[in-house]
Amino acid sequence: MMKLSTICWMIIALLTLTFFLEPVKDVTAQESNDLKWQLKKMEEMMRKQQGMIENLKDKIEIQEDISKSYVTPIDDEVIGKKVDEYLQKGEGKGMWAEIIKRPKLGYKKGFFFETKDKRFSMKINGRIQFRYSYEDRDNMHDTDEQQDDSSFRIRRSRVKFSGKAYKHFKYKIELALSSTGTVDGSRAIELYDFYASWNKNPAFSVQFGQWKVPWNRQRVVSSQNQQMIDRASSQDEFTMDRQIGVMLHGKLFNKKFEYYTGAFNGNARNQRSNDNNEMLYIARVSWNPFGAYGKGIGEVESDINFSKKPIAHVSAAMAYDGAADRERFSSTTIDLDPPVGTGITLKEVNKTSVVAEYGLKYKGFSTNAEAYWRRFDDIRANNIDSVGSGVIIDRGFFVQGGYFILPKKLEVAGRYSLVDFDDERDEDAVREVALGVNWFINGTHDNKLQFNWIRQDNELPNSASRSDDIDNTYRLQYQLAF
């Protein structure tokens, strides 16, 4: 910008030039009144020129003020220091200390708050699954219970609280909300998960409370992150579900090896205490040859991240329960030898369960499978030495896979599942075939639409009076999680 002094000198030069160019009459030839007139004229001209100078000065000052109003990085740093001095030493002393004590609030895969020292935090999540199902039953029974049905259903509605406490503790609280309440004896609000975990050392962590027993992977994977709408029928038969207990777990060798071992009541969730002196014991190991298979045993099933490198796991687990499933064995579920009445009361039954698994993900393709083996021992009734052979062995498995036709958007999936019951049981086998299509609206499981066709064949032992139960189910489900 042109300086003020330069402009002033230019104006003076212009005035001087004007003065010399003005025609001047011979003083000697003019009277004194002519000289006075010329002097007056020059004074008027000078006043006009002075006014122009003042106007130019005002304009220059305004432009300089405008240019100074734009804050440069240096000015911003100076202002920051001044504000900090005000808050730390000036009239605002103590205000800054109060501000930094306030918790951090925001949204990141859930609404959360966290203290400034990061010792305490909580994340709040919600989830709803809205479902339509049409079930086509073909079992040659003409009863109301066996007719086809078509219905809408709120399959799941959950609220979850999770976070950290005292730096090294993690916790989770999950509540299930029911639309039926006490109409059918269920609770309107039911506690599903409530546990805390001490995680100072990743190789040796302790967890206690109520949660899904880490026996088989598909049960531990949240229903929010499933590849198919429902879990396999074989998984439903062999699962340990949620229990109250304590567990040791850890990750070693750069997260390639994981282990879990624990003791639980063995009488399902939300029980005040164990009703006997026996426990459910579990032990599980996983080997991840290419590195960590996600965050842990509860990782999502689909390869929605379109893994650039293959990730895989091979796992096995064993469980023993010294007082298991007495209600499973009555005269209506197994053949009794010797035959007795239907009012039989069974003693405690020993159960041993084994599962073997694998999982693989690579560039949108994913596959996983689980194989089950279960043995019930010492099946005895009061005053009867044995029921049948006293031993029942059940087997089962499922294999499942999927592929993203459109990365992170459209996936097709399928599954085959089998439960092969012991010959002494009243059931023979349960076979399931399922096909599915998943549309991930936002590229995540949190907002997705799923369609499944499921054919389930409940095979019964050969009998002239009975026929197999065959169900064809068409299921559409929308999930919103936040």
C-alpha positions as CSV (number, residue, x, y, z in Angstrom):
1,M,0.0,0.0,0.0
2,M,1.3,3.5,-0.9
3,K,2.5,5.4,2.1
4,L,0.7,8.6,3.3
5,S,3.9,10.7,3.0
6,T,4.4,9.8,-0.7
7,I,0.8,10.8,-1.5
8,C,1.2,14.2,0.4
9,W,4.3,15.0,-1.6
10,M,2.6,14.2,-4.9
11,I,-0.3,16.6,-3.9
12,I,2.2,19.4,-3.0
13,A,4.0,19.0,-6.4
14,L,0.7,19.1,-8.2
15,L,-0.2,22.4,-6.4
16,T,3.1,23.9,-7.2
17,L,2.8,23.0,-10.9
18,T,-0.7,24.5,-10.9
19,F,0.6,27.7,-9.4
20,F,3.3,28.1,-12.0
21,L,0.9,27.4,-14.8
22,E,-1.6,30.0,-13.7
23,P,-1.3,33.2,-15.8
24,V,0.0,36.0,-13.7
25,K,-0.5,39.6,-14.6
26,D,2.3,42.2,-14.4
27,V,2.3,43.5,-10.9
28,T,3.5,46.7,-11.9
29,A,0.6,47.1,-14.3
30,Q,-2.0,46.1,-11.8
31,E,-3.5,47.9,-9.0
32,S,-3.3,46.8,-5.4
33,N,-6.9,45.5,-5.5
34,D,-5.9,43.1,-8.3
35,L,-3.1,41.6,-6.1
36,K,-5.5,41.2,-3.3
37,W,-8.0,39.4,-5.6
38,Q,-5.3,37.0,-6.8
39,L,-4.1,36.3,-3.2
40,K,-7.7,35.6,-2.2
41,K,-8.1,33.2,-5.1
42,M,-4.9,31.4,-4.1
43,E,-6.1,31.0,-0.5
44,E,-9.4,29.5,-1.6
45,M,-7.5,27.0,-3.8
46,M,-5.2,26.1,-0.9
47,R,-8.2,25.4,1.3
48,K,-9.7,23.1,-1.4
49,Q,-6.4,21.3,-1.8
50,Q,-6.2,20.9,2.0
51,G,-9.6,19.4,2.1
52,M,-8.6,16.9,-0.6
53,I,-5.6,16.0,1.5
54,E,-7.7,15.4,4.6
55,N,-10.1,13.2,2.7
56,L,-7.2,11.1,1.3
57,K,-5.7,10.7,4.7
58,D,-9.1,9.4,6.1
59,K,-9.4,6.9,3.3
60,I,-5.8,5.7,3.8
61,E,-6.4,5.2,7.5
62,I,-9.6,3.2,6.9
63,Q,-7.8,0.9,4.5
64,E,-5.0,0.3,6.9
65,D,-7.5,-0.5,9.7
66,I,-9.2,-3.0,7.4
67,S,-5.9,-4.7,6.5
68,K,-5.0,-5.0,10.2
69,S,-8.4,-6.7,11.0
70,Y,-7.3,-10.0,9.3
71,V,-5.6,-12.1,11.9
72,T,-2.3,-13.6,10.8
73,P,-0.9,-16.9,12.4
74,I,1.4,-14.7,14.5
75,D,-1.5,-12.6,15.7
76,D,-3.4,-15.8,16.5
77,E,-0.6,-17.1,18.6
78,V,-0.4,-13.8,20.5
79,I,-4.1,-13.8,21.1
80,G,-3.9,-17.4,22.4
81,K,-1.2,-16.4,24.8
82,K,-3.3,-13.5,26.0
83,V,-6.3,-15.6,26.6
84,D,-4.3,-18.2,28.4
85,E,-2.7,-15.5,30.6
86,Y,-6.2,-14.3,31.4
87,L,-7.5,-17.7,32.4
88,Q,-4.4,-18.7,34.3
89,K,-3.3,-15.5,36.0
90,G,-5.9,-12.8,35.3
91,E,-9.5,-12.3,36.3
92,G,-10.4,-15.7,34.8
93,K,-8.0,-17.6,37.1
94,G,-9.5,-21.0,37.9
95,M,-11.9,-21.0,35.0
96,W,-9.6,-23.1,32.8
97,A,-9.1,-25.6,35.6
98,E,-12.8,-26.1,35.9
99,I,-13.2,-26.5,32.1
100,I,-10.6,-29.3,31.8
101,K,-12.2,-31.2,34.6
102,R,-15.4,-31.6,32.6
103,P,-15.9,-35.0,30.9
104,K,-15.4,-35.4,27.2
105,L,-18.8,-35.9,25.4
106,G,-19.4,-37.1,21.9
107,Y,-20.4,-40.0,19.6
108,K,-18.1,-42.7,18.3
109,K,-19.9,-45.9,17.5
110,G,-22.1,-45.0,20.4
111,F,-22.8,-42.0,22.7
112,F,-20.0,-41.7,25.2
113,F,-18.4,-39.6,27.9
114,E,-14.9,-39.8,29.3
115,T,-13.2,-38.1,32.2
116,K,-10.2,-35.9,31.3
117,D,-7.8,-38.3,33.0
118,K,-9.3,-41.2,31.0
119,R,-9.8,-43.3,34.2
120,F,-13.5,-43.6,33.7
121,S,-15.7,-43.8,30.6
122,M,-19.1,-45.0,29.4
123,K,-20.5,-45.7,26.0
124,I,-24.3,-46.1,25.4
125,N,-25.6,-48.2,22.5
126,G,-29.1,-49.1,21.4
127,R,-30.2,-51.8,19.0
128,I,-33.5,-53.0,17.5
129,Q,-34.3,-55.9,15.1
130,F,-37.6,-55.7,13.4
131,R,-38.6,-58.9,11.6
132,Y,-41.3,-60.4,9.3
133,S,-41.6,-64.2,9.0
134,Y,-43.7,-66.5,7.0
135,E,-43.5,-70.1,8.1
136,D,-44.8,-72.8,5.8
137,R,-45.2,-76.1,7.8
138,D,-45.4,-79.4,6.0
139,N,-45.8,-82.1,8.6
140,M,-49.1,-83.8,7.8
141,H,-50.6,-82.7,11.2
142,D,-53.9,-80.9,11.1
143,T,-53.8,-79.1,14.4
144,D,-53.8,-75.3,15.1
145,E,-50.3,-75.5,16.5
146,Q,-49.0,-76.8,13.2
147,Q,-50.6,-74.4,10.8
148,D,-48.7,-71.9,8.7
149,D,-48.2,-68.5,10.2
150,S,-47.3,-65.0,9.1
151,S,-46.2,-62.4,11.6
152,F,-44.2,-59.2,12.4
153,R,-42.0,-59.4,15.5
154,I,-39.5,-57.2,17.4
155,R,-36.9,-59.9,17.6
156,R,-34.5,-57.9,19.8
157,S,-34.4,-54.5,21.4
158,R,-31.3,-53.9,23.6
159,V,-29.6,-51.2,25.5
160,K,-26.0,-51.5,26.3
161,F,-23.6,-49.7,28.6
162,S,-19.9,-50.3,28.4
163,G,-16.6,-48.6,29.2
164,K,-13.6,-48.4,31.6
165,A,-13.2,-47.9,35.3
166,Y,-10.1,-47.2,37.4
167,K,-7.9,-47.4,34.2
168,H,-7.5,-51.2,34.0
169,F,-11.1,-52.4,34.4
170,K,-13.6,-52.8,31.6
171,Y,-17.3,-53.5,32.1
172,K,-20.5,-54.1,30.2
173,I,-24.2,-54.0,31.1
174,E,-26.7,-55.2,28.5
175,L,-30.5,-55.0,29.0
176,A,-33.1,-56.7,26.9
177,L,-36.4,-54.9,26.5
178,S,-39.5,-56.9,25.8
179,S,-42.8,-55.7,24.4
180,T,-44.7,-58.6,26.1
181,G,-43.7,-57.9,29.7
182,T,-45.4,-60.2,32.2
183,V,-48.1,-61.4,29.8
184,D,-46.3,-64.7,29.1
185,G,-44.3,-64.8,32.3
186,S,-41.3,-63.0,30.8
187,R,-39.8,-59.8,32.1
188,A,-40.3,-56.4,30.5
189,I,-36.7,-55.6,31.2
190,E,-34.2,-58.4,31.7
191,L,-30.5,-58.4,32.6
192,Y,-28.5,-60.2,29.9
193,D,-24.9,-59.2,30.6
194,F,-23.2,-57.6,33.6
195,Y,-19.5,-58.2,34.0
196,A,-16.2,-56.5,34.8
197,S,-12.8,-57.5,33.5
198,W,-9.4,-56.6,34.8
199,N,-7.1,-56.1,31.7
200,K,-3.8,-54.6,32.9
201,N,-1.9,-57.5,31.4
202,P,-3.3,-58.7,28.0
203,A,-1.7,-62.1,28.6
204,F,-3.5,-62.6,31.9
205,S,-7.0,-61.0,32.4
206,V,-9.7,-61.8,34.9
207,Q,-13.4,-61.5,34.1
208,F,-16.4,-62.0,36.5
209,G,-20.1,-61.6,36.3
210,Q,-22.7,-62.9,33.8
211,W,-22.1,-63.2,30.1
212,K,-22.0,-65.7,27.3
213,V,-19.7,-68.7,28.1
214,P,-16.8,-68.6,25.7
215,W,-17.2,-72.2,24.5
216,N,-18.2,-71.9,20.9
217,R,-17.6,-68.8,18.7
218,Q,-21.0,-68.4,17.0
219,R,-22.8,-68.1,20.3
220,V,-20.4,-65.4,21.5
221,V,-20.7,-63.3,18.3
222,S,-23.4,-60.7,18.9
223,S,-26.6,-61.2,17.1
224,Q,-25.9,-57.6,15.8
225,N,-22.9,-59.0,13.8
226,Q,-24.3,-62.3,12.4
227,Q,-24.0,-63.2,8.8
228,M,-27.4,-65.0,8.8
229,I,-30.4,-63.7,10.6
230,D,-30.3,-66.5,13.2
231,R,-27.6,-68.8,14.5
232,A,-27.4,-72.4,13.2
233,S,-29.9,-74.9,14.7
234,S,-27.0,-77.1,15.7
235,Q,-25.5,-74.2,17.6
236,D,-28.8,-73.7,19.4
237,E,-28.7,-77.4,20.5
238,F,-25.2,-77.5,21.9
239,T,-24.6,-74.0,23.2
240,M,-23.7,-73.2,26.8
241,D,-25.5,-69.8,26.6
242,R,-25.1,-67.1,29.4
243,Q,-23.9,-68.1,32.9
244,I,-22.7,-66.5,36.1
245,G,-19.1,-67.2,36.9
246,V,-15.4,-66.2,36.7
247,M,-12.9,-66.6,33.9
248,L,-9.1,-66.2,33.1
249,H,-8.2,-65.3,29.5
250,G,-5.3,-63.8,27.6
251,K,-3.6,-63.3,24.2
252,L,0.0,-64.4,23.6
253,F,2.6,-64.5,20.8
254,N,1.5,-61.2,19.1
255,K,-2.2,-62.2,19.6
256,K,-1.8,-65.4,17.6
257,F,-2.7,-67.5,20.5
258,E,-5.8,-67.0,22.8
259,Y,-6.9,-69.0,25.8
260,Y,-10.0,-69.0,28.0
261,T,-10.7,-71.0,31.1
262,G,-13.4,-70.6,33.7
263,A,-15.9,-71.9,36.2
264,F,-19.7,-71.1,36.1
265,N,-22.8,-72.1,38.0
266,G,-24.2,-74.0,34.9
267,N,-27.8,-73.2,35.6
268,A,-28.3,-70.4,33.0
269,R,-28.6,-66.6,33.4
270,N,-30.2,-64.6,36.2
271,Q,-30.2,-67.3,38.8
272,R,-29.5,-66.2,42.4
273,S,-27.3,-69.1,43.2
274,N,-26.4,-72.6,42.1
275,D,-28.9,-75.3,43.1
276,N,-26.2,-78.0,43.7
277,N,-22.5,-78.3,44.5
278,E,-21.4,-79.0,40.9
279,M,-20.0,-76.4,38.5
280,L,-19.7,-76.0,34.7
281,Y,-16.0,-75.9,33.7
282,I,-14.7,-74.7,30.3
283,A,-11.4,-74.5,28.6
284,R,-10.8,-73.0,25.1
285,V,-7.8,-72.3,22.9
286,S,-7.5,-70.5,19.5
287,W,-4.6,-70.3,17.1
288,N,-4.6,-67.3,14.6
289,P,-1.8,-68.1,12.1
290,F,-2.0,-64.7,10.3
291,G,-2.4,-62.6,13.4
292,A,-5.4,-61.5,15.5
293,Y,-8.7,-62.7,14.2
294,G,-10.5,-59.5,14.9
295,K,-10.8,-58.2,18.5
296,G,-11.4,-61.6,20.0
297,I,-13.9,-64.5,20.1
298,G,-16.8,-62.2,19.5
299,E,-15.6,-60.9,16.1
300,V,-18.1,-60.3,13.2
301,E,-18.8,-63.2,10.9
302,S,-18.8,-61.5,7.4
303,D,-15.7,-60.0,5.9
304,I,-17.2,-56.6,5.7
305,N,-13.8,-54.9,5.9
306,F,-12.7,-56.7,2.7
307,S,-9.5,-58.0,4.2
308,K,-6.5,-57.4,2.0
309,K,-4.6,-60.3,3.7
310,P,-6.1,-63.6,4.8
311,I,-7.1,-63.9,8.5
312,A,-8.0,-67.2,10.0
313,H,-8.4,-69.1,13.3
314,V,-8.5,-72.7,14.4
315,S,-10.1,-73.3,17.8
316,A,-11.2,-76.0,20.1
317,A,-13.0,-76.0,23.5
318,M,-14.1,-78.5,26.1
319,A,-16.7,-78.2,28.8
320,Y,-17.8,-80.4,31.8
321,D,-20.9,-80.1,33.9
322,G,-21.4,-82.5,36.8
323,A,-25.1,-81.7,37.1
324,A,-26.6,-81.0,33.7
325,D,-29.9,-80.9,31.9
326,R,-31.9,-83.3,34.0
327,E,-35.1,-82.0,32.4
328,R,-33.9,-83.3,29.0
329,F,-34.3,-86.9,30.1
330,S,-37.7,-88.3,30.8
331,S,-39.8,-91.1,29.5
332,T,-40.9,-88.9,26.6
333,T,-37.4,-88.1,25.3
334,I,-35.5,-91.4,25.5
335,D,-36.4,-95.0,25.4
336,L,-36.4,-96.4,29.0
337,D,-35.0,-99.8,29.8
338,P,-36.6,-101.2,31.9
339,P,-39.9,-99.4,30.9
340,V,-41.3,-97.2,33.7
341,G,-44.1,-94.7,34.1
342,T,-44.0,-91.1,32.9
343,G,-43.5,-89.8,36.4
344,I,-39.8,-90.7,36.6
345,T,-37.5,-88.3,38.4
346,L,-33.9,-88.3,37.3
347,K,-30.8,-87.8,39.4
348,E,-28.0,-85.4,38.4
349,V,-26.5,-86.1,34.9
350,N,-22.9,-85.6,33.9
351,K,-22.3,-83.8,30.6
352,T,-19.1,-83.5,28.6
353,S,-19.0,-81.3,25.5
354,V,-16.3,-80.7,22.8
355,V,-16.3,-78.3,19.9
356,A,-13.8,-77.8,17.1
357,E,-13.9,-74.7,14.8
358,Y,-12.3,-72.8,12.0
359,G,-12.8,-69.4,10.4
360,L,-11.3,-67.7,7.3
361,K,-11.7,-64.2,5.7
362,Y,-10.1,-62.8,2.6
363,K,-11.2,-60.1,0.1
364,G,-14.9,-60.2,0.9
365,F,-15.1,-64.0,1.3
366,S,-15.7,-65.6,4.6
367,T,-16.3,-69.1,5.9
368,N,-16.6,-70.7,9.3
369,A,-17.7,-74.0,10.7
370,E,-18.2,-75.7,14.1
371,A,-18.4,-79.4,14.9
372,Y,-19.9,-80.7,18.2
373,W,-19.7,-83.8,20.3
374,R,-21.6,-84.2,23.6
375,R,-21.9,-87.1,26.0
376,F,-24.3,-87.6,28.9
377,D,-23.2,-90.1,31.6
378,D,-24.8,-91.6,34.6
379,I,-28.4,-91.2,33.4
380,R,-30.1,-92.8,36.3
381,A,-33.5,-92.5,37.8
382,N,-34.6,-92.9,41.4
383,N,-34.7,-96.6,42.4
384,I,-33.6,-97.5,38.9
385,D,-30.0,-98.5,38.1
386,S,-30.0,-97.1,34.6
387,V,-32.0,-95.5,31.8
388,G,-31.2,-97.3,28.6
389,S,-27.4,-97.8,28.5
390,G,-26.9,-94.9,30.9
391,V,-24.9,-93.1,28.2
392,I,-26.1,-90.8,25.4
393,I,-23.9,-89.3,22.7
394,D,-25.1,-86.6,20.4
395,R,-23.2,-85.1,17.4
396,G,-23.6,-82.1,15.2
397,F,-22.0,-79.5,13.0
398,F,-22.6,-76.5,10.7
399,V,-20.6,-75.0,7.8
400,Q,-21.4,-71.4,6.7
401,G,-20.0,-69.0,4.1
402,G,-20.6,-65.7,2.3
403,Y,-19.2,-63.4,-0.3
404,F,-19.6,-59.7,-1.1
405,I,-20.8,-59.2,-4.6
406,L,-20.6,-55.4,-4.0
407,P,-17.8,-54.7,-1.4
408,K,-19.2,-53.6,1.9
409,K,-22.7,-53.4,0.5
410,L,-24.2,-56.6,-0.9
411,E,-23.4,-60.1,0.4
412,V,-24.8,-63.5,-0.4
413,A,-24.5,-66.3,2.2
414,G,-25.5,-69.9,2.8
415,R,-25.3,-72.6,5.6
416,Y,-25.9,-76.3,6.2
417,S,-26.5,-77.6,9.7
418,L,-27.0,-81.1,11.2
419,V,-27.8,-82.4,14.6
420,D,-27.5,-86.2,14.9
421,F,-29.1,-87.4,18.1
422,D,-28.3,-90.7,19.9
423,D,-30.4,-93.7,18.8
424,E,-32.0,-93.9,22.2
425,R,-33.5,-90.5,21.9
426,D,-37.1,-89.7,20.8
427,E,-35.6,-87.6,18.0
428,D,-33.4,-88.8,15.1
429,A,-31.9,-85.7,13.5
430,V,-32.4,-82.1,12.6
431,R,-31.2,-80.8,9.3
432,E,-31.1,-77.2,8.2
433,V,-30.4,-75.5,4.9
434,A,-30.4,-71.7,4.7
435,L,-29.7,-69.1,2.0
436,G,-29.4,-65.4,2.6
437,V,-28.9,-61.9,1.1
438,N,-27.5,-59.0,3.2
439,W,-27.7,-55.3,2.2
440,F,-25.4,-53.2,4.4
441,I,-26.9,-49.8,3.9
442,N,-24.1,-47.7,5.5
443,G,-21.4,-50.3,4.9
444,T,-21.7,-51.6,8.5
445,H,-23.7,-54.1,10.5
446,D,-25.4,-51.2,12.3
447,N,-27.8,-50.5,9.5
448,K,-28.6,-53.5,7.4
449,L,-31.4,-55.4,5.7
450,Q,-31.4,-59.2,5.6
451,F,-33.4,-61.9,3.8
452,N,-33.2,-65.6,4.6
453,W,-34.9,-68.8,3.4
454,I,-34.5,-71.6,5.8
455,R,-35.6,-75.2,5.4
456,Q,-35.6,-77.3,8.5
457,D,-36.3,-81.0,8.6
458,N,-36.9,-82.6,12.0
459,E,-36.4,-86.3,11.3
460,L,-38.2,-88.7,13.6
461,P,-37.5,-92.5,14.1
462,N,-39.3,-94.7,11.6
463,S,-42.9,-95.1,12.8
464,A,-46.2,-95.7,11.0
465,S,-47.9,-93.2,13.2
466,R,-45.5,-90.3,12.9
467,S,-44.0,-88.3,10.0
468,D,-41.1,-85.8,9.8
469,D,-41.7,-82.2,10.5
470,I,-40.5,-80.0,7.6
471,D,-40.6,-76.2,7.9
472,N,-39.9,-73.7,5.2
473,T,-39.4,-70.2,6.6
474,Y,-39.0,-66.9,4.7
475,R,-37.6,-64.2,6.9
476,L,-36.9,-60.5,6.4
477,Q,-35.2,-58.5,9.1
478,Y,-34.1,-54.8,9.4
479,Q,-31.6,-53.9,12.1
480,L,-30.7,-50.4,13.4
481,A,-28.0,-50.1,15.9
482,F,-26.4,-46.9,17.2
